[in-house]
Amino acid sequence: MELRQLRCFVAVAEELHFGRAAERLLLGQPAVSQQVRRLERELKVELFDRSPRYVRLTPAGERFLPAARGVLAAEDAARALAADLAAPTVLRLGTVTGLGEKLDLILDTYQRRAPDVLVELHAAPVRDRLARLSDGRLDAAFVRGAPADGGGDLRFLPVWQDELVLALPARHALADQAEVDLAELAALPLRLTERRNHPALVDLVMDACAHAGFRPVLGPAHTTLQDTLAAIGTGIPMWTVVYAANARMTNTPRIAFRPCRTPLALPTSIAMRRSAPLPRLLLQACRQAAPTSVDQDS
């Protein structure tokens, strides 16, 4: 008994017409008839009642049909499994903005250690990243600032601190300084994303301003980094914070990036499901890209 014989039998049984079955299988009608006849000879039973006006299953054919379908379904399942085994393993990794050249270093190092793994990068707001981690749509994700509740079914493995710098108009007097005290910005509007988009960042900046003795004047809400920097670059007195990695990759003479006299930084972690094994190769790649990263993978 051969699989092609079973495929021909099932096609004729479902179409009840040798010609239509042949079209479905992309074969000639004589070939389909021949395969069915061979199957009947092997089984020593008639599977179809044939006449010039119709084709229908015999009682034996009706009993044999579910078994034939089962064999073909098992073949399909085996082929699908073989395809999965042959396909490269995929690491679905959520990313954050402002990683700059560090992300390139991480990916290069990781793929040297795991050349058969395909890395898929998924950029999304932090809430979406955590939701996708929880329901299995992501395997791991970079997250800045761990949730206060510990993340529930998620764990956070610290890997480094992301430095933030101040961005202000290049023509502003403060741009002449090597570093800027936050208190000197008290009178300038602050452009910052809405807290729901990045609570850790907003809380860090607002707390730092409070420690500097002022509550910042909030300007128009931050939309994209490009739009915010373009607005600041017009020379209108205002400021924002930018990840240092992004600042190093931004070349515009209209913006001055200056460190804050009291350093600003956010902890960056790799988030993952508590039930998942530790992504040791990814952690090692992060440590190589950021030698001062925190070792907490035990």
C-alpha positions as CSV (number, residue, x, y, z in Angstrom):
1,M,0.0,0.0,0.0
2,E,1.4,3.4,-1.0
3,L,0.5,6.9,0.0
4,R,-0.2,7.9,-3.5
5,Q,-2.8,5.1,-3.8
6,L,-4.5,6.4,-0.6
7,R,-4.5,10.0,-1.9
8,C,-6.1,8.9,-5.1
9,F,-8.7,6.8,-3.3
10,V,-9.6,9.7,-0.9
11,A,-9.9,12.2,-3.7
12,V,-12.2,9.9,-5.7
13,A,-14.2,9.1,-2.5
14,E,-14.8,12.8,-1.8
15,E,-15.4,13.8,-5.4
16,L,-17.3,10.7,-6.5
17,H,-15.9,11.4,-9.9
18,F,-12.6,10.1,-11.4
19,G,-12.2,13.1,-13.7
20,R,-12.7,15.7,-10.9
21,A,-10.4,13.8,-8.6
22,A,-7.7,13.8,-11.3
23,E,-8.0,17.6,-11.7
24,R,-7.7,18.0,-7.9
25,L,-4.6,15.9,-7.8
26,L,-3.1,17.4,-11.0
27,L,-2.9,14.0,-12.5
28,G,-4.4,12.3,-15.6
29,Q,-7.6,10.4,-15.1
30,P,-6.0,7.0,-16.2
31,A,-3.3,7.4,-13.6
32,V,-5.9,7.9,-10.8
33,S,-7.9,4.9,-12.0
34,Q,-4.7,2.8,-12.1
35,Q,-3.7,3.7,-8.5
36,V,-7.2,2.9,-7.2
37,R,-7.2,-0.4,-9.0
38,R,-3.8,-1.3,-7.5
39,L,-5.1,-0.5,-4.1
40,E,-8.1,-2.6,-4.6
41,R,-6.0,-5.5,-5.7
42,E,-3.8,-5.2,-2.7
43,L,-6.7,-5.1,-0.3
44,K,-8.6,-7.8,-2.3
45,V,-11.8,-5.8,-2.1
46,E,-13.8,-3.4,-4.4
47,L,-13.8,0.1,-2.9
48,F,-16.1,1.7,-5.6
49,D,-19.2,0.7,-7.3
50,R,-18.6,2.0,-10.9
51,S,-21.1,2.5,-13.6
52,P,-21.3,4.8,-16.7
53,R,-23.6,7.1,-14.8
54,Y,-22.1,7.3,-11.3
55,V,-19.3,6.4,-8.9
56,R,-20.1,5.5,-5.3
57,L,-18.4,3.9,-2.4
58,T,-19.1,0.3,-1.6
59,P,-19.7,-0.7,2.0
60,A,-16.0,-1.8,2.2
61,G,-15.0,1.6,0.7
62,E,-17.0,3.5,3.3
63,R,-15.4,1.6,6.1
64,F,-11.9,2.0,4.6
65,L,-12.3,5.8,4.0
66,P,-11.8,7.0,7.7
67,A,-8.6,4.8,8.0
68,A,-7.2,6.2,4.7
69,R,-7.9,9.8,5.9
70,G,-6.2,9.0,9.2
71,V,-3.0,7.8,7.4
72,L,-2.9,10.9,5.2
73,A,-3.5,13.2,8.3
74,A,-0.6,11.4,10.0
75,E,1.6,12.0,7.0
76,D,0.7,15.7,7.0
77,A,1.5,15.9,10.7
78,A,4.9,14.2,10.2
79,R,5.8,16.6,7.4
80,A,4.8,19.6,9.5
81,L,7.0,18.3,12.4
82,A,9.9,17.7,10.1
83,A,9.6,21.2,8.8
84,D,9.6,22.6,12.3
85,L,12.7,20.5,13.2
86,A,14.5,21.8,10.1
87,A,13.5,25.4,10.6
88,P,15.9,27.6,12.6
89,T,15.0,28.3,16.2
90,V,13.5,31.8,16.7
91,L,14.2,34.2,19.5
92,R,11.4,36.8,19.6
93,L,13.0,39.8,21.4
94,G,11.2,43.0,22.4
95,T,13.3,46.1,22.0
96,V,13.4,49.6,23.4
97,T,14.4,52.9,21.8
98,G,17.8,54.4,22.6
99,L,19.9,51.2,22.6
100,G,22.0,52.7,19.7
101,E,25.2,50.8,18.9
102,K,24.7,48.6,21.9
103,L,21.9,46.6,20.2
104,D,24.2,45.9,17.2
105,L,26.9,44.6,19.5
106,I,24.5,42.4,21.4
107,L,23.0,40.9,18.2
108,D,26.5,40.3,16.7
109,T,27.7,38.7,19.8
110,Y,24.6,36.6,20.3
111,Q,24.5,35.3,16.7
112,R,28.2,34.3,16.9
113,R,27.3,32.2,19.9
114,A,24.0,30.9,18.5
115,P,24.4,31.0,14.6
116,D,21.3,28.8,14.0
117,V,19.0,31.0,16.0
118,L,16.9,33.6,14.1
119,V,16.4,36.7,16.1
120,E,13.1,38.6,15.5
121,L,13.0,42.1,16.9
122,H,9.7,43.5,18.1
123,A,9.4,47.2,19.0
124,A,6.4,48.1,21.1
125,P,5.4,50.3,24.1
126,V,6.4,48.8,27.4
127,R,2.9,47.8,28.4
128,D,2.5,45.9,25.1
129,R,5.9,44.3,25.5
130,L,5.0,43.0,28.9
131,A,1.6,41.7,27.7
132,R,3.3,39.9,24.8
133,L,5.8,38.3,27.2
134,S,3.0,37.1,29.5
135,D,1.0,35.5,26.8
136,G,4.0,33.9,25.0
137,R,4.2,36.1,21.9
138,L,7.7,37.2,23.0
139,D,10.5,35.1,24.5
140,A,12.3,38.0,26.2
141,A,12.3,41.8,26.1
142,F,14.5,44.7,27.1
143,V,12.7,46.8,29.8
144,R,13.8,50.0,31.5
145,G,12.7,50.2,35.1
146,A,11.0,47.1,36.5
147,P,7.4,47.4,37.6
148,A,6.9,48.1,41.3
149,D,4.8,44.9,41.8
150,G,7.7,42.8,40.6
151,G,5.9,41.8,37.3
152,G,3.8,38.9,38.6
153,D,4.6,36.0,36.3
154,L,7.6,37.9,34.9
155,R,11.1,38.2,36.2
156,F,13.6,41.0,35.4
157,L,17.3,40.4,35.1
158,P,19.3,43.7,35.3
159,V,21.9,44.1,32.6
160,W,23.1,47.7,32.7
161,Q,22.2,51.3,33.5
162,D,21.2,53.6,30.5
163,E,22.5,57.1,30.9
164,L,20.3,60.0,30.0
165,V,21.5,63.4,28.8
166,L,19.8,66.8,28.4
167,A,18.8,68.1,25.0
168,L,18.4,71.9,24.6
169,P,18.7,74.5,21.8
170,A,22.3,74.8,20.7
171,R,21.9,78.6,20.8
172,H,20.7,78.7,24.4
173,A,23.2,80.1,26.9
174,L,23.2,76.8,28.9
175,A,24.6,75.0,25.8
176,D,28.0,76.7,26.5
177,Q,28.4,74.7,29.7
178,A,30.1,71.3,29.8
179,E,27.3,70.0,32.1
180,V,24.0,71.5,33.2
181,D,22.4,71.6,36.7
182,L,18.7,70.7,36.5
183,A,17.8,73.7,38.6
184,E,19.0,75.9,35.8
185,L,16.2,74.5,33.6
186,A,13.4,75.4,36.0
187,A,12.1,78.2,33.8
188,L,12.2,76.3,30.5
189,P,9.3,74.1,29.4
190,L,10.0,70.4,29.5
191,R,8.9,68.2,26.6
192,L,8.3,64.7,28.0
193,T,6.3,61.7,26.9
194,E,3.0,60.9,28.7
195,R,3.5,58.8,31.8
196,R,1.4,55.9,30.5
197,N,3.9,55.5,27.7
198,H,7.0,55.3,29.8
199,P,6.3,55.5,33.6
200,A,9.8,54.7,34.7
201,L,11.3,57.6,32.6
202,V,8.7,60.2,33.5
203,D,9.0,59.3,37.2
204,L,12.8,59.5,37.1
205,V,12.8,63.0,35.5
206,M,10.0,64.4,37.7
207,D,11.7,63.1,40.9
208,A,15.1,64.5,39.8
209,C,13.5,67.9,39.2
210,A,11.8,67.7,42.6
211,H,15.1,67.0,44.3
212,A,16.6,70.0,42.4
213,G,13.9,72.2,44.0
214,F,11.4,72.8,41.2
215,R,8.4,71.4,39.5
216,P,9.0,71.6,35.7
217,V,6.8,73.6,33.4
218,L,5.5,71.0,31.0
219,G,5.5,71.9,27.3
220,P,3.7,70.1,24.4
221,A,3.7,66.3,24.9
222,H,6.6,64.4,23.4
223,T,5.4,62.6,20.2
224,T,8.5,61.1,18.6
225,L,12.2,61.8,19.3
226,Q,12.6,63.2,15.9
227,D,9.7,65.6,16.2
228,T,10.7,66.7,19.7
229,L,14.3,67.4,18.7
230,A,13.1,69.3,15.6
231,A,11.0,71.5,17.8
232,I,13.8,72.2,20.2
233,G,16.1,72.8,17.3
234,T,14.1,75.8,16.2
235,G,15.6,77.7,19.1
236,I,12.5,78.0,21.2
237,P,13.6,77.7,24.9
238,M,12.7,74.1,26.0
239,W,14.4,70.9,26.9
240,T,14.0,67.2,27.1
241,V,16.0,64.1,28.1
242,V,17.5,61.7,25.6
243,Y,19.3,58.4,26.0
244,A,23.0,59.0,25.6
245,A,23.2,56.2,23.0
246,N,20.6,58.0,20.9
247,A,22.4,61.3,21.4
248,R,25.7,59.8,20.1
249,M,23.9,58.8,16.9
250,T,22.1,62.1,16.4
251,N,24.1,64.6,14.3
252,T,22.4,68.0,14.3
253,P,24.1,71.4,15.0
254,R,20.8,72.8,16.2
255,I,20.7,70.6,19.3
256,A,23.1,70.6,22.3
257,F,23.3,67.4,24.3
258,R,24.8,67.9,27.7
259,P,25.2,65.6,30.7
260,C,23.3,66.5,33.9
261,R,25.4,67.5,36.8
262,T,23.5,65.0,38.9
263,P,23.6,62.0,36.6
264,L,20.4,60.5,35.3
265,A,20.1,56.8,34.4
266,L,17.5,54.1,34.1
267,P,18.2,50.4,34.9
268,T,17.7,48.2,31.9
269,S,16.7,44.6,32.4
270,I,15.9,41.6,30.3
271,A,12.3,40.6,31.1
272,M,11.1,37.0,30.7
273,R,8.5,34.6,32.0
274,R,9.4,33.0,35.3
275,S,8.6,29.6,33.9
276,A,11.0,30.0,31.0
277,P,14.7,28.9,31.2
278,L,17.3,31.6,31.6
279,P,18.4,33.1,28.3
280,R,22.1,32.7,29.2
281,L,23.5,33.4,25.8
282,L,21.5,36.6,25.6
283,L,22.7,37.6,29.0
284,Q,26.3,36.9,28.1
285,A,25.9,39.0,24.9
286,C,24.5,41.9,27.0
287,R,27.5,41.7,29.4
288,Q,29.9,41.7,26.6
289,A,28.2,44.8,25.1
290,A,28.0,46.5,28.5
291,P,30.9,45.3,30.7
292,T,29.5,47.1,33.8
293,S,26.2,45.2,33.6
294,V,24.8,43.5,36.7
295,D,25.3,39.8,37.0
296,Q,22.0,38.4,38.4
297,D,21.2,35.3,36.4
298,S,21.3,32.8,39.2
